[in-house]
């Protein structure tokens, strides 16, 4: 089976996804160019944000139709303020309006990071100190305790411009307690196997982070199909 990933993010996701994929699909080999796809390969690139990723998805469908060796086209993007269902509808409408139809041997899958990629990172309960030193983090936890409640449902404190910005700052503040620095272009901590394991444990133990569960479930389904 061969996979074709298009990611909205051009910083965090392009570093993160290959690592996370390798934890569940260790036998899959990443290729640098579509033309190199043969067997149990995956190709991955950034769509450069919204709406650019919509055009890249249409072009990817055309490329896959011309060379039908890809089994799954997986588009990963943020729900942000408009939400998961509306984001999927938006990109599906764009594809339909383009008139391009994906060949029947390839499945189109959507993974929507609700609200953003940092929302998923907030699901790691182990890194959140029970009694933080930071007054700012204490305020965040009093407002919404991400260790007990689903991070995907969290809104924003009124002083922050949007949910994605608040979730990003919340995660950064959690890491500061451990003297760790998070930068979108250098997301080392979230790429570690132990960090991923904690997120996987969260989605198994609770009904939290359903969009992350969607990604993890999809990768395990691919693993099962590959070993049949």
C-alpha positions as CSV (number, residue, x, y, z in Angstrom):
1,X,0.0,0.0,0.0
2,X,1.2,3.5,-0.8
3,X,0.2,6.7,0.9
4,X,0.2,10.4,-0.2
5,X,0.0,13.0,2.6
6,X,-0.8,16.7,2.1
7,X,-0.3,18.7,5.3
8,X,-1.6,22.2,5.9
9,X,1.3,23.3,8.1
10,X,4.7,24.0,6.7
11,X,6.6,24.1,10.0
12,X,5.4,21.7,12.8
13,X,3.5,19.1,10.8
14,X,6.2,18.5,8.2
15,X,8.6,17.5,10.9
16,X,6.1,15.8,13.2
17,X,4.0,13.6,10.9
18,X,6.9,11.4,9.5
19,X,8.0,10.6,13.1
20,X,4.5,9.7,14.2
21,X,3.9,7.7,11.1
22,X,7.1,5.7,11.8
23,X,5.9,4.7,15.2
24,X,2.8,2.9,13.8
25,X,4.1,2.1,10.3
26,X,7.8,1.4,10.7
27,X,8.0,-0.6,7.5
28,X,6.9,2.3,5.4
29,X,9.6,4.3,3.6
30,X,9.3,8.0,2.9
31,X,10.2,9.1,-0.7
32,X,11.2,12.6,-1.8
33,X,9.3,12.6,-5.0
34,X,6.0,11.1,-6.2
35,X,7.8,9.4,-9.1
36,X,9.8,7.3,-6.5
37,X,6.6,5.6,-5.1
38,X,6.8,1.8,-5.5
39,X,5.6,-0.3,-2.6
40,X,4.9,0.5,1.1
41,X,6.0,4.1,0.4
42,X,4.6,7.4,1.5
43,X,5.1,10.8,0.0
44,X,4.5,13.9,2.2
45,X,4.5,17.6,1.6
46,X,3.1,20.8,2.9
47,X,0.2,22.5,1.2
48,X,1.3,25.9,2.6
49,X,-1.8,26.8,4.6
50,X,-5.4,27.5,3.6
51,X,-6.6,28.0,0.9
52,X,-3.4,26.9,-0.9
53,X,-3.8,23.4,0.3
54,X,-7.1,23.1,-1.6
55,X,-5.3,23.7,-4.9
56,X,-2.6,21.3,-4.0
57,X,-5.2,18.6,-3.2
58,X,-6.8,19.1,-6.6
59,X,-3.4,18.8,-8.3
60,X,-2.5,15.7,-6.2
61,X,-5.7,14.1,-7.4
62,X,-4.7,14.8,-11.0
63,X,-1.2,13.4,-10.4
64,X,-2.6,10.2,-8.7
65,X,-5.0,9.7,-11.6
66,X,-2.2,9.9,-14.1
67,X,-0.1,7.4,-12.1
68,X,-2.5,5.3,-10.1
69,X,-0.1,3.7,-7.7
70,X,-1.3,5.5,-4.6
71,X,-3.9,3.8,-2.4
72,X,-4.7,6.6,0.0
73,X,-4.6,10.3,-0.3
74,X,-4.6,11.8,3.2
75,X,-5.2,15.5,3.6
76,X,-4.4,16.9,7.1
77,X,-5.5,20.4,8.1
78,X,-6.7,22.6,10.9
79,X,-10.3,23.1,11.9
80,X,-9.5,26.4,13.7
81,X,-12.5,28.5,14.3
82,X,-14.8,27.0,11.6
83,X,-14.8,23.5,13.0
84,X,-14.2,20.0,11.7
85,X,-17.3,19.4,9.6
86,X,-17.3,22.8,8.0
87,X,-13.6,22.5,7.1
88,X,-14.2,19.1,5.4
89,X,-17.2,20.5,3.6
90,X,-15.2,23.5,2.5
91,X,-12.4,21.4,0.9
92,X,-14.9,18.9,-0.6
93,X,-16.8,21.7,-2.2
94,X,-13.6,23.1,-3.7
95,X,-12.7,19.7,-5.1
96,X,-16.2,19.2,-6.5
97,X,-16.1,22.7,-8.1
98,X,-12.8,21.8,-9.8
99,X,-14.4,18.9,-11.7
100,X,-11.6,16.5,-10.8
101,X,-12.7,13.1,-9.6
102,X,-10.2,10.8,-7.8
103,X,-9.9,7.3,-9.4
104,X,-11.7,4.5,-7.7
105,X,-8.6,2.6,-6.6
106,X,-7.5,5.4,-4.3
107,X,-9.4,6.6,-1.1
108,X,-9.5,10.2,-0.1
109,X,-9.2,10.6,3.7
110,X,-9.4,13.8,5.8
111,X,-7.7,14.4,9.2
112,X,-8.7,17.7,10.7
113,X,-6.7,18.9,13.7
114,X,-9.3,20.3,16.0
115,X,-8.5,23.2,16.8
116,X,-4.9,23.1,15.8
117,X,-1.9,20.8,16.2
118,X,-1.1,22.3,19.6
119,X,-4.6,21.2,20.8
120,X,-3.5,17.6,20.3
121,X,-0.3,18.3,22.2
122,X,-2.4,19.5,25.2
123,X,-3.6,15.9,25.5
124,X,-0.3,14.8,27.2
125,X,-1.4,14.7,30.8
126,X,2.0,13.6,32.1
127,X,3.8,16.8,31.3
128,X,1.3,19.1,33.2
129,X,2.4,19.8,36.7
130,X,-0.3,19.5,39.3
131,X,0.9,22.6,41.1
132,X,2.6,24.8,38.6
133,X,4.9,27.7,39.6
134,X,3.7,29.9,36.8
135,X,0.7,32.0,37.8
136,X,-0.2,32.3,34.1
137,X,-0.4,28.5,33.8
138,X,-2.4,28.3,37.0
139,X,-4.9,30.7,35.5
140,X,-5.1,28.6,32.3
141,X,-5.7,25.4,34.4
142,X,-8.4,27.2,36.5
143,X,-10.1,28.3,33.3
144,X,-9.9,24.9,31.7
145,X,-8.0,21.9,33.0
146,X,-6.8,20.0,30.0
147,X,-5.7,17.0,32.0
148,X,-9.3,16.4,33.0
149,X,-11.3,17.8,30.1
150,X,-11.1,17.4,26.4
151,X,-8.6,19.9,24.9
152,X,-10.6,19.9,21.6
153,X,-13.6,21.4,23.4
154,X,-11.7,24.2,25.0
155,X,-12.6,27.7,23.9
156,X,-10.3,30.7,24.6
157,X,-9.9,33.2,27.4
158,X,-11.4,36.5,26.1
159,X,-8.1,38.4,26.1
160,X,-6.7,36.0,23.4
161,X,-7.5,36.6,19.7
162,X,-8.6,33.1,18.8
163,X,-8.7,29.5,20.0
164,X,-5.7,28.4,18.1
165,X,-3.5,31.2,19.5
166,X,-4.7,30.4,23.1
167,X,-4.1,26.7,22.7
168,X,-0.6,27.4,21.4
169,X,0.2,29.7,24.3
170,X,-1.3,27.2,26.8
171,X,1.0,24.4,25.5
172,X,4.1,26.7,25.6
173,X,3.4,27.6,29.2
174,X,3.1,23.9,30.2
175,X,6.5,23.3,28.7
176,X,8.1,26.3,30.4
177,X,7.5,24.6,33.8
178,X,10.0,22.0,32.6
179,X,12.4,24.6,31.1
180,X,11.5,23.4,27.7
181,X,11.0,25.7,24.7
182,X,8.5,24.9,22.0
183,X,8.9,26.5,18.5
184,X,6.7,25.5,15.6
185,X,9.8,25.1,13.3
186,X,11.6,23.0,15.9
187,X,9.0,20.8,17.6
188,X,11.5,18.3,19.1
189,X,9.6,17.5,22.3
190,X,6.4,16.5,20.6
191,X,8.3,14.2,18.1
192,X,9.6,12.0,20.9
193,X,8.2,8.5,21.2
194,X,7.3,8.9,24.8
195,X,5.3,12.1,24.1
196,X,3.4,10.3,21.3
197,X,2.8,7.3,23.6
198,X,1.1,9.6,26.2
199,X,-1.2,11.0,23.5
200,X,-2.1,7.5,22.3
201,X,-2.8,6.5,25.9
202,X,-5.2,9.5,26.3
203,X,-7.3,8.6,23.2
204,X,-7.5,5.0,24.3
205,X,-8.4,5.7,28.0
206,X,-10.9,8.5,27.2
207,X,-13.2,9.8,24.5
208,X,-11.1,12.9,24.3
209,X,-9.2,14.2,21.2
210,X,-11.5,12.5,18.7
211,X,-9.7,14.0,15.7
212,X,-6.3,12.7,16.9
213,X,-8.0,9.3,17.4
214,X,-9.1,9.6,13.8
215,X,-5.4,9.8,12.7
216,X,-4.2,7.1,15.0
217,X,-7.0,4.7,14.0
218,X,-6.4,5.4,10.3
219,X,-2.7,4.5,10.6
220,X,-3.5,1.3,12.5
221,X,-6.1,0.4,9.8
222,X,-3.4,0.9,7.2
223,X,-1.0,-1.3,9.2
224,X,-3.6,-4.1,9.4
225,X,-4.4,-3.9,5.7
226,X,-0.7,-4.0,4.9
227,X,-0.1,-7.2,6.9
228,X,-3.1,-9.1,5.4
